[in-house]
Amino acid sequence: MPAYNILTMGAAYGSLLATKLLFGGHKITMVCLPAEVEAFNSDGARVRMPIRGRAPVELDSRKLPGSLRAAGPGDVDPKDYDLVALAMQEPQYRSPGVRELLDAVARARVPCMSIMNMPPLPYLKRIPGLNTDALKAAFTDPSVWDSFEPGLLTLCSPDPQAIRPPGEKINVLQVTLPTNFKVARFAADAPTAMLRQMEKDIDAARFDPGDGKPIELPVKLRVHESIYVPLAKWAMLLTGNYRCVTKDSAIDIKDAVHGDLAASRSVYDWVCGVCEKIGAAGGDLVPFEKYAAAANDLVRPSSAARALNNGAPNIERTDRLVQLIGAQYGMRHAIVDQTVTLVDERLAANRKKAAA
């Protein structure tokens, strides 16, 4: 069984994927902020995971078969790695240091797996017939993706939900919805085989919670032939996450979805229709009923809504992206348009306040 060298750009949500991969004996380097580098290198990554039918467990990266270290963006060479996982939010890739590292990754032709909600532009170029130039307005800085070869970039739907618990150390992550990562194959077979090996490693992992009885852990990696499977997250984002945004505050995802279930179903079905228009099959997508049931457990505002409340001048704009894709096919939805406008207004207010 080969052990891979994996570079993860981003250490919050990225620590969940990294910790799962450590069970396969892989070597993980996480690129993150200086305070995070210190915390992860001194105390490891701690991931708290709910287990059905028993008490939650805490995974300590230092006690797992692989190795984990953290580093700054200027302290790594992409050519040293077999795979790069993109685990930051899209606006962060234009940050000084991060932008240069991302471009070095692209030029080194290292296979990249994005676990962003916002699919990178090169991935969208893998979708036949899509005018990606018309989608650049949805990105904070589309030029950061210019050097990438589309076939070497794939998308992993970040379905598991996790948070950094308030008041805890920055190396602690708490999984709140332990669903699976769903990743599309690469264009070529060799990097896809690497994903399939990682899938097997995570499936085989067992954890001893201290009683000598190893248990299977949730949050698997699932590799799919269809490039459309990770896009199933779009309907969830536009139905729940972005509808958490209100004019001056934020509501929980559960309330955004279940406050008006008919409206939620209408948005969800429209987004699925956009996905089908660009080539997705019905089996690539998730039924509304399954999402609505999962949303009952999502009792916090989305990260996008929280970021807006905290004054962020930029957030990931999957809402605008899907609106623009729909427009290419003459598809519009009033609630989606209202959501995009509201997010635009909140961002404009944040930028005005920041410039004052």
C-alpha positions as CSV (number, residue, x, y, z in Angstrom):
1,M,0.0,0.0,0.0
2,P,1.7,3.3,-1.1
3,A,1.9,6.2,1.4
4,Y,1.3,9.5,-0.4
5,N,2.7,12.9,0.4
6,I,-0.3,15.3,0.5
7,L,-0.3,19.0,0.7
8,T,-3.5,20.6,2.2
9,M,-3.9,24.3,1.7
10,G,-6.1,25.3,4.6
11,A,-6.2,23.9,8.2
12,A,-9.8,24.4,9.5
13,Y,-12.0,22.1,7.4
14,G,-8.9,20.7,5.8
15,S,-7.9,19.1,9.1
16,L,-11.0,16.7,8.8
17,L,-9.8,15.3,5.5
18,A,-6.2,15.3,6.7
19,T,-7.1,13.3,9.8
20,K,-9.0,10.7,7.9
21,L,-6.1,10.2,5.5
22,L,-3.7,9.7,8.4
23,F,-5.3,6.4,9.0
24,G,-3.8,5.2,5.7
25,G,-0.3,6.1,6.8
26,H,-0.1,9.1,4.5
27,K,2.1,12.1,5.1
28,I,0.2,15.4,5.4
29,T,1.5,18.9,5.3
30,M,-1.1,21.6,6.1
31,V,-0.5,25.2,4.9
32,C,-2.0,27.6,7.4
33,L,-1.6,30.8,9.4
34,P,1.4,31.3,11.8
35,A,-0.8,30.7,14.9
36,E,-2.2,27.6,13.4
37,V,1.2,26.3,12.4
38,E,2.3,26.6,16.0
39,A,-0.9,24.9,17.4
40,F,-0.9,22.0,15.0
41,N,2.9,21.3,15.3
42,S,2.8,21.4,19.1
43,D,-0.5,19.8,19.8
44,G,-1.6,18.0,16.7
45,A,-5.0,18.2,15.0
46,R,-8.0,17.2,17.2
47,V,-11.1,16.2,15.4
48,R,-14.3,15.4,17.5
49,M,-16.6,13.0,15.7
50,P,-20.1,11.8,16.5
51,I,-20.6,8.0,16.5
52,R,-24.0,6.6,16.1
53,G,-25.2,4.7,19.2
54,R,-22.3,5.7,21.4
55,A,-20.3,8.7,22.8
56,P,-18.4,10.9,20.4
57,V,-14.7,10.3,19.9
58,E,-11.8,12.7,19.6
59,L,-9.1,11.8,17.1
60,D,-5.6,13.0,17.9
61,S,-3.4,13.2,14.8
62,R,-0.3,12.4,16.8
63,K,-1.7,8.9,17.6
64,L,-2.6,8.0,14.0
65,P,-0.5,5.9,11.6
66,G,0.5,8.8,9.2
67,S,2.3,12.0,10.0
68,L,1.0,15.6,10.1
69,R,2.9,18.9,10.1
70,A,1.9,22.4,9.5
71,A,3.8,25.1,7.6
72,G,3.5,28.5,6.1
73,P,2.9,29.0,2.3
74,G,6.5,30.0,1.7
75,D,7.9,26.8,3.4
76,V,6.7,24.1,1.0
77,D,7.6,23.0,-2.5
78,P,4.7,21.7,-4.5
79,K,7.0,19.3,-6.4
80,D,7.4,17.3,-3.2
81,Y,3.8,16.2,-3.2
82,D,1.7,13.6,-4.9
83,L,-1.6,15.4,-4.3
84,V,-2.7,18.9,-3.3
85,A,-6.0,19.4,-1.4
86,L,-7.5,22.9,-1.7
87,A,-9.3,23.5,1.5
88,M,-9.4,27.3,1.9
89,Q,-12.4,29.4,0.9
90,E,-12.2,30.8,-2.6
91,P,-11.4,34.5,-1.6
92,Q,-8.3,33.4,0.4
93,Y,-6.4,32.2,-2.7
94,R,-5.6,35.7,-3.7
95,S,-3.8,36.4,-0.4
96,P,-0.1,37.2,-0.5
97,G,1.9,34.1,-0.3
98,V,-1.1,31.8,-0.9
99,R,-1.5,33.2,-4.4
100,E,2.1,32.4,-5.3
101,L,1.9,28.9,-3.8
102,L,-1.3,28.2,-5.7
103,D,0.4,29.2,-9.0
104,A,3.4,27.1,-8.2
105,V,1.1,24.1,-7.6
106,A,-0.5,24.7,-11.0
107,R,2.9,25.0,-12.8
108,A,4.3,21.9,-11.0
109,R,1.3,20.0,-12.6
110,V,0.5,18.3,-9.3
111,P,-3.0,16.7,-9.2
112,C,-5.3,18.9,-7.1
113,M,-8.5,18.0,-5.3
114,S,-10.7,20.9,-4.2
115,I,-12.9,20.6,-1.2
116,M,-14.2,24.2,-1.6
117,N,-17.9,24.9,-1.9
118,M,-17.0,27.0,-4.8
119,P,-15.6,24.9,-7.7
120,P,-12.4,26.3,-9.1
121,L,-12.7,27.7,-12.7
122,P,-10.5,24.9,-14.2
123,Y,-12.9,22.3,-12.9
124,L,-15.8,24.1,-14.5
125,K,-13.9,23.9,-17.8
126,R,-14.3,20.1,-17.6
127,I,-18.0,20.6,-18.2
128,P,-18.8,20.4,-21.9
129,G,-20.5,23.4,-23.4
130,L,-20.2,25.7,-20.4
131,N,-19.0,29.3,-21.1
132,T,-16.6,29.7,-18.2
133,D,-15.5,33.2,-19.3
134,A,-19.0,34.4,-18.4
135,L,-18.7,32.9,-14.9
136,K,-15.6,34.9,-13.9
137,A,-17.8,37.5,-12.2
138,A,-18.7,35.0,-9.5
139,F,-15.0,34.7,-8.4
140,T,-13.1,37.1,-6.1
141,D,-10.1,36.9,-8.4
142,P,-10.5,34.5,-11.3
143,S,-6.9,35.1,-12.4
144,V,-5.5,32.9,-9.6
145,W,-6.6,29.8,-11.6
146,D,-5.0,30.8,-14.9
147,S,-2.1,28.4,-14.8
148,F,-4.2,25.2,-14.0
149,E,-4.7,22.4,-16.4
150,P,-8.4,21.3,-16.1
151,G,-7.7,17.6,-16.3
152,L,-5.4,17.8,-13.2
153,L,-8.0,19.4,-11.0
154,T,-11.0,17.6,-9.5
155,L,-13.8,18.6,-7.1
156,C,-14.7,16.9,-3.8
157,S,-18.1,17.9,-2.5
158,P,-17.6,19.1,1.1
159,D,-20.7,17.4,2.4
160,P,-19.6,16.7,6.0
161,Q,-20.3,19.7,8.2
162,A,-17.8,20.8,10.8
163,I,-17.0,23.8,13.0
164,R,-14.3,25.1,15.2
165,P,-16.1,25.2,18.6
166,P,-16.2,28.7,20.1
167,G,-13.8,29.1,22.9
168,E,-11.7,26.1,21.9
169,K,-8.1,26.0,20.7
170,I,-7.7,26.6,16.9
171,N,-6.5,23.0,16.4
172,V,-9.9,21.6,17.4
173,L,-12.6,20.7,14.9
174,Q,-16.0,19.4,15.7
175,V,-17.9,17.4,13.1
176,T,-21.6,18.3,13.3
177,L,-22.9,16.2,10.3
178,P,-20.7,13.1,9.6
179,T,-21.6,12.5,5.9
180,N,-19.2,11.5,3.1
181,F,-16.8,13.4,0.9
182,K,-17.8,12.8,-2.8
183,V,-15.0,13.3,-5.3
184,A,-15.1,13.1,-9.1
185,R,-12.4,11.2,-10.9
186,F,-9.5,13.1,-12.6
187,A,-9.4,13.1,-16.4
188,A,-6.5,10.6,-16.3
189,D,-6.4,7.1,-14.7
190,A,-3.2,7.4,-12.7
191,P,-4.3,10.3,-10.3
192,T,-7.7,8.7,-10.1
193,A,-6.1,5.4,-8.9
194,M,-4.6,7.5,-6.1
195,L,-8.0,8.7,-5.0
196,R,-9.3,5.1,-5.1
197,Q,-6.5,4.0,-2.9
198,M,-7.3,6.7,-0.4
199,E,-10.9,5.6,-0.5
200,K,-9.9,2.1,0.5
201,D,-7.6,3.3,3.2
202,I,-10.3,5.4,4.9
203,D,-12.8,2.5,4.5
204,A,-10.4,0.1,6.2
205,A,-9.6,2.5,9.2
206,R,-10.7,1.4,12.6
207,F,-10.3,3.4,15.8
208,D,-9.8,2.1,19.4
209,P,-11.8,4.5,21.7
210,G,-9.9,3.0,24.7
211,D,-11.8,-0.1,25.4
212,G,-9.9,-2.4,23.1
213,K,-12.8,-2.7,20.8
214,P,-12.0,-0.9,17.5
215,I,-14.9,0.9,15.8
216,E,-15.6,2.0,12.3
217,L,-15.6,5.8,11.9
218,P,-18.0,7.9,9.7
219,V,-17.0,10.3,7.0
220,K,-15.7,8.3,4.1
221,L,-14.2,9.3,0.7
222,R,-16.3,8.2,-2.2
223,V,-14.8,8.3,-5.8
224,H,-17.3,8.8,-8.6
225,E,-16.9,8.5,-12.4
226,S,-19.3,11.4,-13.0
227,I,-17.8,14.9,-12.9
228,Y,-21.3,16.1,-11.9
229,V,-21.7,14.3,-8.6
230,P,-19.9,17.0,-6.5
231,L,-22.3,19.6,-8.0
232,A,-25.1,18.1,-5.9
233,K,-23.9,20.4,-3.1
234,W,-25.1,23.4,-5.1
235,A,-28.8,22.8,-4.5
236,M,-28.1,22.5,-0.7
237,L,-26.1,25.7,-0.7
238,L,-28.7,27.8,-2.4
239,T,-31.6,26.3,-0.5
240,G,-30.0,26.5,2.9
241,N,-26.6,28.1,3.3
242,Y,-27.2,31.3,1.4
243,R,-30.8,31.7,2.6
244,C,-29.4,32.0,6.1
245,V,-28.5,35.5,5.1
246,T,-31.0,38.2,6.1
247,K,-30.8,42.0,5.8
248,D,-29.1,42.5,9.1
249,S,-28.4,39.1,10.7
250,A,-28.4,35.4,10.1
251,I,-30.7,32.5,10.8
252,D,-29.9,28.8,11.2
253,I,-29.8,26.5,8.1
254,K,-32.6,24.5,9.6
255,D,-34.8,27.5,9.8
256,A,-33.8,28.7,6.3
257,V,-34.9,25.3,4.9
258,H,-37.9,24.5,7.0
259,G,-39.3,28.0,7.5
260,D,-41.0,27.7,4.1
261,L,-40.6,24.2,2.9
262,A,-42.4,24.8,-0.4
263,A,-40.1,27.7,-1.3
264,S,-37.1,25.6,-0.3
265,R,-38.2,22.7,-2.5
266,S,-38.7,25.1,-5.4
267,V,-35.2,26.5,-5.1
268,Y,-33.7,23.0,-4.7
269,D,-35.5,21.6,-7.7
270,W,-34.5,24.6,-9.9
271,V,-30.8,24.2,-9.0
272,C,-31.0,20.5,-9.8
273,G,-32.6,21.5,-13.1
274,V,-29.6,23.7,-13.8
275,C,-27.2,20.8,-13.0
276,E,-29.2,18.5,-15.3
277,K,-29.1,21.1,-18.1
278,I,-25.3,21.1,-18.0
279,G,-25.1,17.3,-18.1
280,A,-25.9,15.8,-14.7
281,A,-28.0,12.7,-14.5
282,G,-30.7,12.3,-11.9
283,G,-28.7,9.8,-10.0
284,D,-25.8,12.3,-9.6
285,L,-28.0,14.5,-7.4
286,V,-29.5,14.2,-3.9
287,P,-33.3,14.1,-3.5
288,F,-34.8,17.1,-1.7
289,E,-36.3,14.9,1.0
290,K,-32.9,13.6,2.0
291,Y,-31.4,17.1,2.3
292,A,-34.4,18.4,4.2
293,A,-34.1,15.7,6.7
294,A,-30.4,16.4,7.2
295,A,-31.1,20.1,7.5
296,N,-33.0,19.4,10.7
297,D,-29.6,18.9,12.4
298,L,-28.0,22.0,11.0
299,V,-28.9,24.4,13.8
300,R,-26.3,27.1,13.1
301,P,-26.1,29.8,10.5
302,S,-23.9,28.9,7.5
303,S,-20.3,30.0,7.3
304,A,-21.2,32.4,4.6
305,A,-23.9,34.1,6.7
306,R,-21.5,34.2,9.7
307,A,-18.8,35.8,7.6
308,L,-21.1,38.5,6.4
309,N,-22.2,39.2,10.0
310,N,-18.5,39.5,10.9
311,G,-17.9,42.1,8.2
312,A,-16.2,40.0,5.5
313,P,-15.7,42.0,2.3
314,N,-15.6,38.8,0.2
315,I,-17.2,35.4,0.6
316,E,-17.6,32.4,-1.8
317,R,-20.3,33.2,-4.3
318,T,-21.8,29.8,-5.3
319,D,-25.1,31.6,-5.3
320,R,-24.0,34.0,-8.1
321,L,-22.2,31.2,-9.9
322,V,-25.3,29.0,-10.2
323,Q,-27.4,32.1,-11.2
324,L,-24.9,32.8,-14.0
325,I,-24.9,29.2,-15.2
326,G,-28.7,29.2,-15.2
327,A,-28.7,32.4,-17.2
328,Q,-26.7,30.7,-20.0
329,Y,-29.7,28.5,-20.5
330,G,-32.4,31.1,-20.0
331,M,-33.2,29.8,-16.5
332,R,-34.1,32.1,-13.7
333,H,-35.6,31.8,-10.2
334,A,-37.0,34.7,-8.3
335,I,-35.8,33.5,-4.9
336,V,-32.3,32.8,-6.2
337,D,-32.2,36.3,-7.7
338,Q,-33.4,37.8,-4.4
339,T,-30.7,35.9,-2.5
340,V,-27.9,37.0,-4.8
341,T,-29.1,40.6,-4.6
342,L,-29.2,40.4,-0.8
343,V,-25.7,39.0,-0.5
344,D,-24.5,41.7,-2.9
345,E,-26.0,44.4,-0.7
346,R,-24.5,42.9,2.5
347,L,-21.0,42.7,0.9
348,A,-21.3,46.3,-0.4
349,A,-22.1,47.5,3.1
350,N,-19.2,45.5,4.6
351,R,-16.8,47.0,2.0
352,K,-18.1,50.5,2.6
353,K,-17.6,50.1,6.3
354,A,-14.1,48.7,5.9
355,A,-13.1,51.6,3.7
356,A,-14.5,54.2,6.1
